[in-house]
Amino acid sequence: MRGSRPGMMNLSMASTSRPKLVTTLLLLPAGLFFVFLLLVPLAVVLIFSFGERAPAGGYMPAFTLQNYMDLPARGKAFFNTLTLAPLGTLLTALFAFPMAYFLAVKVSPKWRVTLLILVMAPFWTSQLLRYYAWMMILGNKGIPGWLAMVGLDVRIINTPWAVLIGAVYGFLPLMVPPIYVSLEKLDKRLLEASADLGATPARTFWQVTLPLALPGVATGSMLVFILLMGDYILPQFLGGGKVFFIGNALVDLFLQSRNWPFGAAVSVALVAIMFVTIYVYMRFVLSKTDTRRAALV
Amino acid sequence: MLRAYAICIYIFLYLPISLIVFFSFNAGKYAMSWEGFSLFWYGKAFSNPLIMGALKTSVIIALSTAVLSAIIGTLTALGLERVRGWLRVTFDALIYIAIMVPGIVIGISTLIAFVSLFDVVNPSLASMGIKLQMGTWAVIAAHVLFNIAVVALLVRARLQGMDRSLVDASEDLYATPLGTFRQVVLPLLAPSILAGFLLSFTFSFEDFIIAYFVSGPDTTLPIYIFSSIRRGVTPEINAVGSVVLLTSFVLLIIAQAVLRRGERTTPP
C-alpha cells in the first residue's frame, strides 16, 4: 500500500508493530487456506500412499512400499498420459502459432483484441459440453457416419486420434494468447532490417520471428501441458474408456474400487512427474528464453 | 492463405458450440437427428426439479467462491507487497503449487483429508446430534483455495504496474493510510479485483472434477450434466448447456471489458 522506497518501508515495519499486525491480518486468511486445504491434505495423500487398503475399501494405517511397487499395474494410464499429453501440447502449439502470427502481424490493431478474445472465449465455457459436442461429431452418427455413406470405414472416437483432436480443440484458446503477446511485442523494424539486409521472407521468419516468439510458445506449452497431464474429461469422453489417462485411473481407484492407498500412490507419482517436468522445463527452456512469468489469464 | 487458416480455426472452435445450441431447439427426442424447431426442451429443462436444484447448488457455490476468493486474494496481494524474504518466497511457492497441482489431486486430497478428520471427530460429535460430511461447503473450500491464487496473481500484477507517485501524493496531502487505500489504491485495483471475481465465478461454476470428489450427496450442474451424458442425452441437456454457455460468454466479455478499461485509465 505504501512505500515507494522499499528500504523505508522495512524500517517503519520493524520499528512499529501496527503495520506488522496489518500485514499478518492480510496474509492470515490465505495462509490458513494454504495450510489446511493444500499442505495438510497433500501430506495426508503422501501418508496414505504408504498404507494398506481396508477390507471394505478406504485406508488402513501401515507402512509399506507395496503401492509404489504396484504402479506398473496402471502403467497403461501412465504411458497414455506421458505420450499423449506432450504430443497434444506440441500439436496445439503447431496449430496455434500461425493463428497467433495472423492476429499479431496481419490483423489491423483495431480488430486484434476482439479477434483474440474470440479465440480465448471457448476455453471459459463448459469443458463437459464442448467435449460432448465432439463426442457427437466424431461418434458413429457424426463424420464417420457420413464417410460410411461413401464407403469409407473410419473410426475416430475412442482412439488416440480423438484425444489429440480434443486436446488441440480444448487448449488452442489457451496457447494462442501467450504466443500472440510475444509476437506483438516484436519490433517490426527488425523484420524490415532483415529484409533490407537481403534475407528472404522465409529466412527472416526462421532467424528473427521464430526465436523472438519462443518465450510465448514456452509459456503456452507449459500451461497446456499442466492441464493435459491432470485431465479427466477429455480422455473420458473422447477416449471412451479405451484411451485413458492417469486422471481416469484416479477416479476409478477412489470412487469405484475404493483402493485409497494405491490411488494415493498414483496421485503422488502424478504430482512428482509434473513437478520434475516443470522444474526441468523452467530451468532449461524458460531461463533460456528469458520468461519466468506465466501469462495465466 | 493465413486468413483462410484463421477462418478455419474459428469454425473449428465454434462449430461444436453451435451444434449444442442448434440441437437445443430440436423438436425430436434424440440429440443428433433434427425434427423441427421447438422450445419444448427449454420448458422441460426449466421445470425439471433435479436440474433446477443442481443449478441452484452451482450458483451458490460459484457466488460464495467468487466473493471469498476476490476478498482473500486481494488481501493476499496487498499483504505480499509488504513483505520480503522467506515469507514472500513461501507464499509465492504456495500460490504456484495451488495452481500447478491438478484439480483432480486437489479433489482427492480434500476428500481423504476431510473424510479422515470426520472419522475421528464424528463419534464424539454424535452425542450432540451432529454428523459432519462432505458437501457444498467442501466444494467451496477447495474452489476458494485455487482461486485465491488466481486473484492474488491478477491483483498483484496490477499493484506492480501502479503509479507509486499517486500514493505518495495522497500521503503528502495528509490522507490517512486507510484514506489513501480507500480513495486511491482500491479504485485502481478495482478492475483486476472484478476480473478475478468473474474468473473465479466462471471457474467454480464449470468445475466438474473437484466437485465430483468432494460434493458428497449434493449435485452440482456439471455433475448432473456429466451423469446425463453417460445415461444418453436428450436435447434437455443441450437446452441447459446453451443457457450455461451464454452465461459464461457474457461473464467473460464483461471481465475482458473491465480489465481492458482498467488498463486504459492508467497508462504504464
Contacts between the chains, C-beta under 8 A, distances in Angstrom:
chain1	res1	chain2	res2	distance
A	1	B	78	6.2
A	1	B	81	6.8
A	1	B	82	7.2
A	1	B	167	7.2
A	1	B	177	6.6
A	1	B	180	7.1
A	1	B	181	5.6
A	1	B	185	5.9
A	2	B	167	5.9
A	2	B	171	6.7
A	2	B	177	6.4
A	2	B	180	7.2
A	3	B	82	7.7
A	4	B	164	4.1
A	4	B	165	7.4
A	4	B	167	6.9
A	4	B	168	5.5
A	6	B	84	7.4
A	9	B	82	7.1
A	10	B	84	6.9
A	13	B	82	7.0
A	19	B	82	7.1
A	22	B	82	7.7
A	23	B	79	5.5
A	23	B	82	4.6
A	23	B	83	6.1
A	25	B	75	7.9
A	26	B	75	4.7
A	26	B	76	7.0
A	26	B	78	5.3
A	26	B	79	3.1
A	26	B	82	7.3
A	27	B	75	7.4
A	27	B	76	6.3
A	27	B	79	3.9
A	27	B	80	7.3
A	27	B	83	7.4
A	27	B	87	7.6
A	27	B	91	6.9
A	29	B	72	4.5
A	29	B	75	6.2
A	29	B	76	7.6
A	30	B	72	5.5
A	30	B	73	7.4
A	30	B	75	7.0
A	30	B	76	4.1
A	30	B	79	7.7
A	30	B	91	7.4
A	30	B	148	5.2
A	30	B	152	7.0
A	31	B	91	7.8
A	33	B	72	7.0
A	33	B	141	7.8
A	33	B	144	6.4
A	33	B	145	5.2
A	33	B	148	5.9
A	34	B	91	7.8
A	34	B	94	4.4
A	34	B	98	6.9
A	34	B	145	7.4
A	37	B	110	6.5
A	37	B	141	5.7
A	37	B	142	6.6
A	37	B	144	8.0
A	37	B	145	4.5
A	38	B	94	6.8
A	38	B	97	6.6
A	38	B	98	5.8
A	38	B	101	7.5
A	38	B	106	7.8
A	38	B	109	7.9
A	38	B	145	5.9
A	39	B	94	7.8
A	40	B	113	6.1
A	41	B	106	8.0
A	41	B	109	3.5
A	41	B	110	5.5
A	41	B	112	7.3
A	41	B	113	3.8
A	42	B	101	7.3
A	42	B	105	7.9
A	42	B	109	5.3
A	44	B	109	6.5
A	44	B	112	5.7
A	44	B	113	4.4
A	44	B	116	6.3
A	45	B	105	7.4
A	45	B	108	6.6
A	45	B	109	4.8
A	45	B	112	6.5
A	45	B	113	8.0
A	48	B	112	6.0
A	58	B	115	8.0
A	59	B	112	7.2
A	59	B	116	7.4
A	95	B	9	7.4
A	98	B	2	6.2
A	98	B	5	5.5
A	98	B	6	8.0
A	99	B	5	7.2
A	99	B	6	6.1
A	99	B	9	5.2
A	101	B	2	7.2
A	102	B	2	4.7
A	102	B	3	7.1
A	102	B	5	6.9
A	102	B	6	4.8
A	103	B	6	7.6
A	106	B	2	5.9
A	106	B	3	7.2
A	113	B	260	7.1
A	115	B	6	8.0
A	117	B	252	7.8
A	117	B	253	7.2
A	117	B	256	5.4
A	118	B	10	6.8
A	118	B	13	7.9
A	119	B	9	7.5
A	119	B	10	7.8
A	119	B	13	6.8
A	120	B	252	7.8
A	121	B	249	6.2
A	121	B	252	5.6
A	121	B	253	7.7
A	122	B	13	5.2
A	122	B	14	7.3
A	122	B	17	6.4
A	124	B	199	7.9
A	124	B	202	5.4
A	124	B	206	7.9
A	124	B	248	5.6
A	124	B	249	7.9
A	124	B	251	7.8
A	124	B	252	4.6
A	125	B	17	6.9
A	125	B	206	7.4
A	125	B	244	7.6
A	125	B	245	5.0
A	125	B	248	4.5
A	125	B	249	6.6
A	125	B	252	7.9
A	126	B	206	5.0
A	126	B	222	6.9
A	126	B	225	7.5
A	126	B	241	6.8
A	126	B	244	5.6
A	126	B	245	6.7
A	126	B	248	7.0
A	127	B	206	6.8
A	127	B	208	7.2
A	128	B	206	7.8
A	128	B	208	5.8
A	128	B	222	5.7
A	128	B	225	5.4
A	128	B	226	6.0
A	128	B	229	7.1
A	129	B	17	7.9
A	129	B	20	5.7
A	129	B	225	7.0
A	129	B	241	4.4
A	129	B	244	7.0
A	129	B	245	6.6
A	130	B	16	5.7
A	130	B	17	6.6
A	132	B	20	7.4
A	132	B	225	7.9
A	132	B	229	5.4
A	132	B	233	7.3
A	132	B	237	7.8
A	132	B	241	7.7
A	133	B	16	3.4
A	133	B	17	6.7
A	133	B	19	5.1
A	133	B	20	5.2
A	134	B	16	5.8
A	135	B	229	7.7
A	136	B	19	6.6
A	136	B	31	6.5
A	136	B	32	5.5
A	137	B	15	7.7
A	137	B	16	6.4
A	137	B	19	7.1
A	139	B	32	8.0
A	141	B	32	4.8
A	141	B	33	7.8
A	142	B	32	7.5
A	169	B	12	6.8
A	169	B	13	7.3
A	169	B	16	7.3
A	172	B	9	7.2
A	172	B	12	7.9
A	172	B	13	6.9
A	173	B	13	7.0
A	226	B	100	5.8
A	226	B	102	7.4
A	227	B	102	7.9
A	229	B	102	6.5
A	230	B	102	2.4
A	230	B	103	6.3
A	230	B	104	5.3
A	230	B	105	6.8
A	232	B	104	5.7
A	232	B	209	5.3
A	233	B	208	6.4
A	233	B	209	7.3
A	237	B	229	7.6
A	247	B	102	7.3
A	247	B	104	4.9
A	247	B	209	7.5
A	250	B	104	5.6
A	250	B	105	7.8
A	250	B	108	6.4
A	251	B	104	7.5
A	251	B	212	7.4
A	254	B	108	5.8
A	254	B	111	7.1
A	254	B	213	6.9
A	255	B	212	7.7
A	255	B	213	7.5
A	260	B	112	6.2
A	263	B	108	6.8
A	264	B	108	7.7
A	264	B	112	7.2
A	267	B	105	5.1
A	267	B	108	5.6
A	267	B	109	7.5
A	270	B	102	6.9
A	270	B	105	6.6
A	271	B	101	6.2
A	271	B	102	7.6
A	271	B	105	5.9
A	274	B	100	6.8
A	274	B	102	7.2
A	275	B	100	7.3
A	278	B	100	6.5
A	296	B	99	7.3
A	296	B	150	6.9
A	296	B	153	6.0
A	296	B	154	8.0
A	297	B	150	7.3
A	297	B	154	6.5
A	297	B	195	7.5
A	297	B	199	6.4
